[in-house]
Amino acid sequence: MNTKFRKSLVSLTAAASLAVTGFGISGLTNNASSHVAQAATIIKDNVPSVVRANSQVKLFTQPSNSSDLAGRQLAVGSDWAVVAEAKDESGNIWYAVGNNAWVKGVDMTADPTSTQAATQAPSSESTVDSLINTAKSLVGTPYVWGGKTPSGFDCSGFTSYVYQQATGKSIGGYTVAQESAGTHESVQSASAGDLLFWGSEGSTYHVGIYLGNNQYIAAPQPGESVKVANISSYFMPSFAVKVL
């Protein structure tokens, strides 16, 4: 299986890095195990090295349905290095993919035969990849004024939905609010994943997501659909905002 491993969206320290090669697990196992809820039991044998998200999967701070959510989601089809495995009081299996970051076993597919290396530590690059893939998966969605779901988007509804799905981050529901989602920069300094705005600061009227290579993706206007377009002097963004 030619598996492309993704990196965690969970904020970890540098010491939380984990390299997994084949069935070998090192680095985080003891650390993650020491913070498991008392009602859960750590499993030591036949722990998979990698698991794959079957859908958009929520992260929990402990291996328990009653624990707090970690505020992030795993993208469907993404692969994750397993830090530890546990069984809760009801007999349900849980996998740790980072410190205080547990997923339900029923939501994941174990892949113990993989022999590729996976890096557990988070990076903005992996988050950007997830963001762009999520955005591109929505190409063709019709423009709907005020739309904020895959049944139809306006420009800010599209960017808000993509960021929420790919990163778990709320950037606001309209263009002016999204101006405050990160650090302002020039269009020339923008990198993939940054927001592009049209109009003056405080009164912007359009927003999209920069893809790199002079391209962006957006829900353009009534009668059109979400699409990828080239930046041009005819319709030049005014400024950019780095969120990630």
matplotlib code that plots the C-alpha trace (Angstrom):
import matplotlib.pyplot as plt

x = [0.0, 1.4, 0.3, 1.0, 1.1, -0.1, 1.1, -0.9, -3.0, -2.6, -0.3, 2.5, 5.9, 9.1, 9.6, 6.4, 7.9, 7.4, 8.9, 7.2, 8.9, 7.1, 5.9, 8.4, 7.0, 9.3, 9.2, 5.7, 4.2, 5.2, 4.3, 0.8, 0.2, 0.9, -1.9, -4.7, -7.9, -7.9, -10.9, -9.0, -6.5, -3.4, -2.9, 0.6, 0.3, -0.4, -0.8, -1.0, 1.7, -0.7, -4.4, -6.5, -9.5, -12.7, -14.4, -14.0, -12.9, -13.1, -10.1, -10.7, -8.4, -8.8, -9.9, -13.5, -16.7, -17.2, -13.8, -13.4, -12.9, -9.4, -10.8, -9.4, -10.6, -8.7, -9.4, -11.1, -8.6, -5.6, -3.1, -1.7, 1.1, -0.2, 1.3, -0.7, -3.8, -6.3, -9.6, -12.2, -14.5, -17.1, -14.5, -14.1, -10.7, -9.0, -5.9, -3.6, -2.2, -0.5, -0.5, -4.1, -5.3, -7.3, -9.6, -12.2, -11.0, -14.4, -13.7, -10.3, -8.9, -5.7, -2.9, -0.3, 1.3, 2.6, 6.4, 6.7, 7.9, 5.5, 6.3, 4.0, 5.0, 2.7, 3.7, 2.0, 2.9, 0.7, -2.1, -1.9, -2.1, -5.3, -6.7, -6.0, -7.3, -10.5, -10.9, -10.3, -12.8, -15.5, -14.8, -18.1, -20.3, -22.7, -22.6, -25.4, -25.7, -25.1, -24.3, -22.1, -22.5, -21.6, -25.0, -23.9, -21.4, -20.8, -17.1, -16.8, -19.0, -16.6, -13.4, -15.0, -16.1, -12.8, -10.8, -13.2, -13.2, -9.5, -8.0, -10.8, -10.2, -13.0, -12.1, -15.4, -18.4, -17.9, -15.1, -14.4, -14.3, -11.9, -9.5, -8.7, -8.0, -4.3, -1.4, -1.8, 0.7, 1.1, -0.2, 3.3, 4.3, 1.4, 1.9, -0.4, -3.2, -3.3, -6.5, -6.7, -8.9, -10.4, -11.2, -9.9, -9.2, -12.3, -14.6, -13.5, -16.1, -14.4, -12.2, -10.5, -7.7, -4.3, -3.1, 0.4, 1.7, -0.4, -3.6, -6.5, -9.8, -13.0, -16.8, -16.9, -20.4, -24.0, -24.4, -20.9, -19.4, -16.4, -13.4, -9.7, -8.6, -5.4, -4.5, -4.5, -4.2, -7.8, -9.0, -6.0, -6.4, -5.7, -3.9, -3.4, -3.8, -1.7, -3.8, -1.7]
y = [0.0, 3.4, 5.3, 9.0, 9.8, 13.1, 14.9, 15.7, 18.9, 18.6, 21.1, 19.2, 20.1, 19.3, 16.5, 14.9, 14.0, 10.3, 8.3, 5.1, 2.6, -0.6, -1.9, 0.0, 2.7, 5.0, 8.3, 9.1, 5.8, 6.1, 9.8, 9.3, 6.2, 8.2, 10.6, 8.1, 8.2, 5.8, 3.9, 3.0, 0.2, 0.6, -2.2, -3.3, -6.1, -6.0, -2.2, -1.0, 1.5, 3.5, 4.1, 5.7, 8.0, 6.5, 9.9, 13.4, 12.1, 14.1, 14.1, 13.6, 14.6, 11.1, 7.7, 8.2, 9.3, 11.6, 13.4, 16.8, 17.3, 18.4, 21.0, 19.3, 16.8, 14.3, 14.6, 11.6, 9.2, 10.6, 8.3, 8.8, 7.3, 5.5, 6.6, 4.3, 2.1, 1.8, 0.2, 2.2, 0.9, -0.1, -2.2, 0.3, 0.7, 4.1, 5.2, 8.1, 10.1, 12.7, 14.1, 14.4, 13.4, 10.2, 8.8, 6.1, 2.8, 2.4, 5.5, 4.3, 1.5, -0.1, -0.6, -2.8, -3.9, -0.5, -0.2, 3.5, 6.0, 8.4, 11.6, 12.4, 16.0, 18.7, 21.1, 23.9, 22.2, 19.2, 21.4, 23.4, 20.2, 19.3, 22.7, 22.8, 19.3, 20.1, 23.3, 21.5, 18.8, 21.4, 22.6, 22.8, 23.7, 26.3, 29.9, 30.7, 34.0, 33.5, 29.8, 28.1, 24.4, 22.1, 22.6, 26.1, 28.7, 32.4, 33.5, 33.9, 30.9, 28.8, 29.9, 29.6, 26.0, 24.9, 26.2, 24.7, 21.3, 21.1, 22.7, 23.0, 26.7, 29.3, 32.3, 34.1, 34.0, 37.1, 38.8, 41.6, 39.2, 37.0, 39.9, 39.4, 35.7, 36.1, 38.3, 40.8, 40.6, 41.7, 39.5, 39.1, 37.6, 35.1, 31.4, 28.4, 28.4, 32.1, 34.1, 36.6, 39.7, 42.1, 45.6, 48.0, 46.7, 46.9, 46.9, 43.9, 42.4, 39.1, 36.4, 33.3, 30.8, 31.1, 27.8, 28.8, 29.3, 32.4, 30.5, 30.8, 29.0, 30.8, 30.9, 33.7, 35.1, 34.2, 32.0, 30.4, 27.7, 27.2, 27.2, 27.6, 30.9, 32.7, 36.0, 38.7, 42.5, 42.5, 41.2, 41.6, 40.9, 43.8, 42.0, 38.6, 37.2, 34.3, 32.2, 29.1]
z = [0.0, -1.0, 2.1, 2.5, 6.2, 7.5, 10.5, 13.5, 13.8, 17.6, 19.2, 20.8, 22.1, 20.3, 22.8, 21.6, 18.2, 17.3, 14.5, 13.5, 11.1, 10.5, 13.9, 16.0, 18.3, 20.3, 22.1, 23.2, 24.4, 28.1, 28.2, 26.7, 28.9, 32.1, 31.4, 30.7, 32.7, 35.6, 34.2, 31.0, 30.6, 28.5, 25.9, 25.3, 22.8, 19.1, 19.0, 15.4, 14.3, 12.1, 11.9, 9.2, 9.8, 8.3, 8.4, 10.0, 13.4, 16.7, 19.1, 22.8, 25.7, 27.3, 26.1, 27.3, 25.8, 28.8, 28.3, 26.8, 23.1, 22.1, 19.6, 16.5, 13.9, 11.7, 8.0, 6.4, 4.9, 6.8, 8.4, 11.9, 14.0, 17.1, 20.4, 22.6, 22.7, 25.5, 26.4, 28.3, 31.1, 28.4, 26.5, 23.6, 22.0, 21.8, 20.0, 21.1, 18.2, 20.5, 24.0, 25.2, 21.7, 21.6, 18.9, 19.0, 17.5, 15.8, 13.8, 12.6, 10.4, 11.8, 9.3, 11.1, 7.8, 6.8, 6.7, 5.8, 8.3, 9.9, 11.9, 14.7, 15.4, 14.0, 11.3, 9.4, 6.2, 6.9, 8.1, 4.9, 2.8, 4.6, 4.2, 0.4, -0.1, 1.7, -0.3, -3.6, -2.7, -2.8, -6.3, -8.2, -5.1, -6.2, -5.0, -2.6, -0.9, 2.8, 2.2, 4.7, 3.9, 1.0, -0.4, -1.3, -0.2, -0.5, -0.4, 3.4, 4.1, 2.0, 3.7, 7.1, 6.4, 4.9, 7.9, 10.4, 8.7, 8.0, 11.1, 13.7, 13.7, 13.6, 11.5, 11.6, 9.3, 7.1, 5.3, 7.8, 10.7, 8.9, 8.4, 12.1, 11.8, 11.5, 10.6, 7.7, 4.9, 1.3, -1.5, -2.8, 0.6, 0.7, 0.9, 0.4, 2.8, 3.5, 3.1, 0.2, 0.6, -2.0, -0.7, 1.9, 5.4, 7.5, 4.4, 2.3, 0.0, -1.2, 0.3, -1.0, -0.1, -1.8, -3.2, -4.3, -7.8, -8.3, -7.9, -5.4, -4.7, -3.8, -4.2, -6.7, -7.3, -8.0, -11.0, -10.5, -8.4, -6.2, -8.5, -8.8, -10.5, -11.3, -9.7, -12.3, -12.5, -13.7, -10.3, -7.9, -4.2, -1.9, 0.9, 2.6, 6.1, 7.4, 9.7, 10.1]

ax = plt.figure().add_subplot(projection="3d")
ax.plot(x, y, z, "-o")
ax.set_aspect("equal")
plt.show()
